[in-house]
Amino acid sequence: MGYIDTAAIKTDGTLWMMGRNNKGGLGQNDKTDRSSPVQIPGTTWSKVDAQAYSIFGIKTDGTLWAWGGNVYGELGLNNAGGFSDWKN
């Protein structure tokens, strides 16, 4: 998975993450590290990919969600810098 965090989708469609969170990659709208898994909101996740500090998830309806580090504008928010909680 990512450089500093780990993600997993359970068979019930829930997405769970744990690890370092200095860029908000754990999707909890904070920068607190987690040694135990925390759930990302929603129950219809089908795919997840962690790229260094940025996380990308696809739900079963085909929507793409992104959160975490946005240093180079990789979250597609029309800006660069900082971090973001998950966005559609």
C-alpha positions as CSV (number, residue, x, y, z in Angstrom):
1,M,0.0,0.0,0.0
2,G,1.2,3.5,0.8
3,Y,4.5,4.7,2.0
4,I,3.3,5.3,5.5
5,D,-0.1,3.7,5.8
6,T,-2.0,0.5,5.1
7,A,-5.5,0.0,3.7
8,A,-7.8,-3.0,3.4
9,I,-11.3,-3.5,2.1
10,K,-13.3,-6.2,4.1
11,T,-15.7,-8.5,2.3
12,D,-18.6,-6.4,3.6
13,G,-17.3,-3.4,1.5
14,T,-16.0,-1.4,4.5
15,L,-12.6,0.3,4.1
16,W,-10.1,0.3,7.0
17,M,-6.8,2.1,7.3
18,M,-4.0,2.4,9.9
19,G,-0.5,3.9,10.1
20,R,1.2,7.3,9.9
21,N,-1.2,10.1,9.2
22,N,1.0,13.2,8.9
23,K,-0.8,14.2,5.6
24,G,-4.3,13.0,6.5
25,G,-4.1,9.8,4.5
26,L,-6.1,7.9,7.1
27,G,-9.2,9.9,6.1
28,Q,-10.2,11.0,9.6
29,N,-9.9,14.7,9.0
30,D,-6.9,15.0,11.3
31,K,-3.2,14.2,11.4
32,T,-3.2,11.7,14.3
33,D,-1.3,8.4,13.7
34,R,-3.3,5.2,14.3
35,S,-1.8,1.8,15.4
36,S,-5.3,0.2,15.1
37,P,-7.5,0.2,12.0
38,V,-10.0,3.0,11.6
39,Q,-13.0,2.9,9.2
40,I,-13.3,5.3,6.3
41,P,-17.0,6.3,6.0
42,G,-19.1,4.2,3.7
43,T,-19.8,0.5,3.0
44,T,-19.5,0.2,-0.7
45,W,-15.8,0.4,-1.4
46,S,-14.5,-1.9,-4.2
47,K,-10.9,-0.8,-4.7
48,V,-8.2,1.3,-2.9
49,D,-4.8,2.4,-3.9
50,A,-2.3,4.3,-1.7
51,Q,0.4,6.4,-3.3
52,A,2.9,7.7,-0.8
53,Y,0.7,10.2,1.1
54,S,-2.4,10.2,-1.2
55,I,-5.2,7.6,-1.1
56,F,-7.6,6.8,-3.9
57,G,-10.7,4.7,-3.5
58,I,-13.4,3.5,-5.9
59,K,-16.9,2.7,-4.7
60,T,-19.1,0.0,-6.3
61,D,-21.1,2.8,-8.1
62,G,-17.9,3.7,-9.9
63,T,-17.2,7.0,-8.1
64,L,-13.6,7.9,-7.4
65,W,-12.7,9.4,-4.1
66,A,-9.3,10.9,-3.0
67,W,-7.8,12.1,0.2
68,G,-4.5,12.7,2.0
69,G,-1.5,14.6,0.8
70,N,-2.0,17.1,-2.0
71,V,1.5,18.4,-2.5
72,Y,1.5,18.4,-6.3
73,G,-2.3,18.6,-6.8
74,E,-2.7,14.9,-7.1
75,L,-6.1,14.9,-5.4
76,G,-7.6,16.8,-8.4
77,L,-8.9,19.7,-6.3
78,N,-7.5,22.4,-8.6
79,N,-4.8,23.4,-6.1
80,A,-1.7,22.0,-4.5
81,G,-0.4,22.0,-1.0
82,G,-1.7,20.8,2.3
83,F,-3.9,17.8,2.9
84,S,-7.6,17.0,2.6
85,D,-10.2,14.7,4.1
86,W,-11.8,12.4,1.5
87,K,-13.6,14.1,-1.5
88,N,-15.6,12.8,-4.4
